[in-house]
Amino acid sequence: MLNILVIYDGKAGHLSQSQGLAQLIAKHHHSRCNLQILRAKPRLKLLNKALQFLAQYLPATIVLCLVRLYRTKVIGDAKHPAKITAPNLVISFGGNSIALNIAYRRYWRCRNIVIGNNYNVGKNSISAHLTAFGSPARNAIATGIALSKIDRENCNSAATVIKETNPHTRYWGVLIGGNGSGYEYQQSDWQALSHGLNELSQKYSIHWLICDSRRTPQGAIELLNTQLGSFTGVSFIGYNQPQRLSIEAVMGASERLFCTEDSLSMLSEAVAMAKPVISLQPQTNSPRPVHARMINHMVSTGLVERQPISQLANYQINFFFPSVPYEHQTVAVYSHLSALGVLDNTVASPAANQLAYPSPQ
């Protein structure tokens, strides 16, 4: 049994990537895996640097006293006691949880994985460090893509409710974000999106399944509802509204997935479905370097096709044949973790962080 503990700080994107990694390990690991999720946020964020220092240098026997400085909650079935089973592996993403990750590693003498920034924590405190494009460190792994918790089989199963109702209908999905990561949406962008959806629906005889998100402006939702609401080829799945259809059902039912480019989490979930994915950009876009590099990587491997929102109405169907499928890229991440010895379900040894590992390219 490999007991995996995911610590997350309340940010949905951080949880999605951490869960995605845990699910990847569970899928390929030789023994059964048990996943536990702990939500943890420091009571005072200003203490983060101090907590990271203490997590590394307090005696291992008392390092768990740091838990008192966090607000924690075990996420799981309410019928069962909220108790953490001693983990063999701890996973976290973000500066608000890294100190607790290290504290648990040291207390339980297990291995751990940090995703994203390692905040200059000593290499001996981390078994594996996952980032988009790696570093020269021996415990570094370059993912190239953002891992996602999306499960294709679950999505395809959830899509049954859509497909059985209208078995002869073709569905395309749209995942809509909002301002952020260097992307800014104007009224003209939302108008162009509405126009494009209408044109493509008539051109290809498809039904749109539209999902907004927590960052989608209310004005954009109102505009799309006004301009497309009476159109029979559209179904809206609102983020903040009670809904009959789940996002998983939308992902499973859609032949193609269109996704605004501001959200790497949404884009990664779309890519994980192994379907054609078209990323949409507003007129004003200056993505951050890592964000832009990850999108360029997905484009270069054939996972994503880019399309300006202003030109959406002119979109032409292209064949989907990625040069490096998503599944292959995730298996490579698992293989690197295995080569580092991180996935052995035994206690960590001092040599765990000293294994030779080639620098990511």
C-alpha positions in Angstrom: 0.0 0.0 0.0 1.3 3.5 -1.0 -0.3 6.1 1.2 -0.3 9.5 -0.5 -1.1 12.7 1.3 -1.9 15.8 -0.8 -1.6 19.1 1.1 -3.3 22.1 -0.6 -3.8 25.7 0.3 -7.4 26.2 -0.9 -6.5 27.2 -4.4 -8.3 25.0 -6.9 -5.5 25.0 -9.5 -3.0 23.8 -6.9 -5.3 21.0 -5.8 -6.0 20.0 -9.4 -2.3 19.6 -10.3 -1.5 17.8 -7.0 -4.4 15.4 -7.4 -3.5 14.9 -11.0 0.0 13.8 -10.0 -1.4 11.5 -7.2 -3.8 9.9 -9.7 -1.0 9.4 -12.2 1.0 7.6 -9.6 -2.0 5.5 -8.5 -2.6 4.5 -12.1 0.9 3.2 -12.8 2.2 2.1 -9.4 2.6 -1.6 -8.7 0.7 -1.5 -5.4 -2.6 -0.1 -4.4 -2.6 3.6 -3.5 -4.6 5.4 -0.9 -5.1 9.1 -1.4 -5.8 11.6 1.5 -6.3 15.3 1.1 -5.5 17.9 3.7 -6.5 21.5 3.3 -4.0 23.7 5.2 -3.4 27.4 5.3 -1.0 29.2 7.7 -2.8 31.2 10.4 -0.5 34.1 9.5 0.9 34.2 5.9 3.8 36.5 7.0 5.2 33.5 8.9 5.8 31.4 5.8 9.6 32.0 5.6 10.0 31.3 9.3 7.9 28.1 9.0 10.0 26.9 6.0 13.1 27.4 8.1 11.7 25.7 11.2 10.4 22.8 9.1 13.9 22.0 7.9 15.8 22.5 11.1 13.6 21.6 14.1 14.2 18.2 15.6 12.2 15.6 13.7 10.5 14.4 16.9 8.8 17.8 17.5 8.6 19.2 14.0 4.8 18.5 13.8 4.2 21.2 16.4 4.2 23.5 13.3 0.7 22.1 12.5 -0.7 24.2 15.3 0.2 27.3 13.2 -2.0 26.2 10.3 -5.8 26.0 9.8 -6.2 22.4 8.7 -9.1 20.2 7.6 -9.0 16.6 6.2 -11.1 16.4 3.1 -13.0 13.2 2.8 -16.1 11.2 3.7 -17.9 12.9 6.6 -18.9 9.4 7.9 -15.3 8.5 8.7 -13.0 10.1 11.3 -10.9 13.0 10.0 -7.6 11.3 10.7 -4.5 11.2 8.6 -2.9 7.8 8.0 0.9 7.9 8.1 1.9 8.7 4.5 4.7 7.2 2.4 4.5 10.2 0.1 3.5 13.8 0.6 2.6 16.1 -2.4 2.0 19.9 -2.3 1.9 22.9 -4.5 2.4 26.5 -3.3 4.3 28.5 -0.7 1.5 28.3 1.9 1.9 24.5 2.2 5.5 23.7 1.5 6.6 24.0 5.2 4.0 21.5 6.3 5.0 19.2 3.5 8.6 19.2 4.8 7.4 18.8 8.4 5.4 15.7 7.5 8.2 14.3 5.5 10.7 14.6 8.4 8.3 13.4 11.1 7.1 10.3 9.2 10.5 9.8 7.4 8.7 9.5 4.1 9.4 10.9 0.6 7.8 14.2 -0.7 7.2 16.1 -3.9 6.9 19.8 -4.3 5.2 21.2 -7.5 6.1 24.7 -8.7 8.3 27.1 -6.8 10.4 25.5 -4.1 11.1 28.8 -2.3 14.8 28.0 -2.1 14.2 25.2 0.3 17.3 23.0 0.7 17.5 20.1 -1.8 17.8 17.6 1.1 14.3 18.5 2.2 12.6 17.6 -1.1 12.7 14.2 -2.7 11.4 15.5 -6.1 10.8 19.0 -7.4 8.3 19.3 -10.4 8.2 22.4 -12.5 7.2 23.1 -16.1 10.7 23.1 -17.5 12.9 21.8 -14.7 16.3 22.9 -13.3 19.8 21.5 -13.1 19.1 20.1 -9.7 19.3 16.3 -9.4 15.9 15.9 -7.9 14.3 18.2 -10.6 11.7 16.9 -13.1 10.4 18.9 -16.0 6.7 18.2 -16.7 6.3 20.4 -19.8 2.5 20.3 -19.1 0.3 21.0 -16.1 -0.9 17.7 -14.7 -4.7 17.5 -14.3 -7.0 15.5 -12.0 -9.5 15.1 -14.9 -10.3 11.4 -15.5 -11.4 10.5 -19.1 -13.3 7.4 -18.1 -15.4 9.4 -15.5 -16.0 12.2 -18.0 -17.1 9.8 -20.7 -19.4 8.0 -18.2 -20.9 11.3 -17.1 -21.5 12.3 -20.7 -24.0 9.5 -21.1 -26.8 11.8 -19.8 -26.2 14.2 -22.7 -25.6 11.7 -25.5 -28.6 9.5 -24.6 -31.0 12.5 -24.6 -29.9 13.6 -28.1 -27.9 10.7 -29.7 -27.6 12.3 -33.1 -26.4 15.7 -32.0 -22.7 16.8 -32.3 -21.4 18.7 -29.3 -18.5 21.1 -29.0 -17.4 22.5 -25.6 -16.3 26.0 -24.6 -14.5 26.7 -21.3 -14.4 30.4 -20.5 -12.1 32.1 -18.1 -11.5 35.8 -17.6 -8.8 38.4 -16.9 -5.6 37.1 -15.5 -2.1 35.8 -16.4 -1.5 38.7 -18.8 -4.9 38.3 -20.6 -7.5 41.1 -20.6 -10.9 40.8 -22.1 -12.9 43.7 -23.6 -16.5 43.8 -24.6 -15.4 43.4 -28.2 -13.8 40.0 -27.3 -17.0 38.7 -25.8 -19.0 40.0 -28.8 -16.6 38.2 -31.2 -16.9 35.0 -29.1 -20.7 35.1 -29.4 -20.5 35.8 -33.1 -18.0 33.0 -33.7 -20.0 30.5 -31.7 -23.1 31.3 -33.7 -21.3 31.1 -37.1 -19.6 27.8 -36.3 -22.7 26.2 -35.0 -24.5 26.9 -38.4 -21.4 25.9 -40.4 -20.8 22.6 -38.7 -24.2 21.8 -37.4 -23.0 21.4 -33.8 -24.5 22.2 -30.4 -22.4 24.3 -28.0 -21.9 23.3 -24.3 -20.6 26.5 -22.6 -19.0 26.5 -19.2 -18.0 29.7 -17.4 -15.7 30.0 -14.4 -15.2 31.9 -11.2 -13.2 34.5 -13.1 -15.6 35.1 -15.9 -17.0 38.7 -15.7 -20.7 38.9 -15.1 -21.0 41.3 -18.0 -19.6 38.6 -20.3 -22.1 36.0 -19.0 -25.0 38.4 -19.5 -23.9 39.3 -23.1 -23.6 35.6 -24.1 -26.9 34.8 -22.5 -28.5 37.7 -24.3 -27.0 37.0 -27.7 -27.1 33.2 -27.6 -29.8 32.5 -25.0 -32.6 32.0 -27.6 -30.4 30.0 -29.8 -31.3 26.3 -29.7 -27.7 25.1 -30.4 -26.4 26.3 -27.1 -26.5 25.0 -23.5 -25.0 27.1 -20.6 -23.4 25.5 -17.5 -23.0 28.3 -15.0 -20.2 28.2 -12.4 -22.3 29.7 -9.6 -25.6 28.3 -10.5 -27.3 25.0 -9.7 -26.9 22.9 -12.8 -28.2 19.6 -14.2 -25.0 18.9 -16.2 -21.6 18.6 -14.7 -18.4 20.0 -16.3 -17.2 16.4 -16.5 -20.2 15.6 -18.6 -19.4 18.5 -20.9 -15.8 17.4 -21.3 -16.9 13.8 -22.1 -19.6 14.7 -24.6 -17.7 17.3 -26.6 -15.9 16.3 -29.8 -13.7 19.4 -29.6 -12.9 21.7 -26.7 -12.4 25.4 -27.0 -10.7 27.1 -24.0 -9.7 30.6 -23.3 -6.0 30.7 -22.9 -5.8 32.6 -19.6 -6.3 29.5 -17.5 -3.6 26.8 -17.7 -5.7 24.6 -15.3 -8.7 24.6 -17.7 -6.5 24.2 -20.7 -4.7 21.3 -19.1 -8.0 19.6 -18.2 -9.1 20.0 -21.8 -5.8 18.6 -23.1 -6.1 15.6 -20.7 -9.2 14.5 -22.6 -7.1 13.5 -25.6 -9.4 15.5 -27.9 -8.7 18.4 -30.3 -8.2 21.5 -28.1 -8.4 25.1 -29.4 -7.0 27.8 -27.2 -8.7 31.3 -27.6 -6.9 34.6 -27.1 -8.4 38.0 -26.5 -7.0 40.9 -28.5 -5.0 42.1 -25.4 -2.6 39.3 -24.3 0.9 39.4 -22.8 1.2 36.1 -21.0 3.8 35.6 -18.4 7.0 33.8 -19.6 6.3 30.4 -18.1 2.6 30.5 -19.1 3.6 31.4 -22.7 6.3 28.7 -22.8 3.9 26.0 -21.6 1.3 26.9 -24.2 4.0 27.0 -26.9 5.1 23.5 -25.7 1.5 22.2 -26.0 1.2 23.7 -29.5 4.6 22.3 -30.6 3.6 18.8 -29.5 0.2 19.1 -31.3 -2.0 19.1 -28.2 -3.3 22.6 -28.7 -4.2 24.7 -31.7 -4.3 28.5 -31.2 -7.1 30.8 -32.4 -7.7 34.5 -31.8 -11.2 35.1 -30.6 -11.6 37.8 -33.2 -11.1 35.1 -35.9 -13.1 32.4 -34.3 -15.8 32.6 -36.9 -13.2 31.6 -39.5 -12.1 28.4 -37.7 -11.5 25.4 -39.9 -11.5 21.8 -38.6 -8.0 20.3 -38.6 -6.9 16.7 -38.0 -5.9 15.9 -34.4 -2.7 14.0 -34.4 -0.3 15.1 -31.6 3.4 14.3 -32.1 3.7 13.7 -28.3 0.3 12.6 -26.8 -0.6 13.9 -23.3 -0.5 10.3 -22.0 3.1 9.9 -23.1 4.1 13.1 -21.4 2.5 12.1 -18.1 4.1 8.6 -18.3 7.5 10.3 -18.7 6.9 12.2 -15.5 6.0 9.0 -13.7 9.1 7.3 -15.1 11.3 10.1 -13.8 9.8 9.8 -10.3 10.4 6.1 -10.3 14.0 6.5 -11.4 14.5 8.9 -8.5 13.2 6.2 -6.1 10.5 8.5 -4.9 7.7 5.9 -5.4 9.2 3.2 -3.3 6.6 2.6 -0.5 9.2 2.4 2.2 10.6 5.0 4.5 13.1 7.5 3.0 16.8 7.0 3.5 19.5 9.7 3.5 20.5 8.5 0.0 17.1 9.2 -1.4 18.1 12.7 -2.6 21.5 11.7 -3.7 20.4 9.5 -6.7 21.9 10.6 -10.0 19.4 12.2 -12.3 20.1 13.9 -15.7 19.4 17.6 -15.9 16.0 18.3 -17.7 16.3 19.8 -21.1 
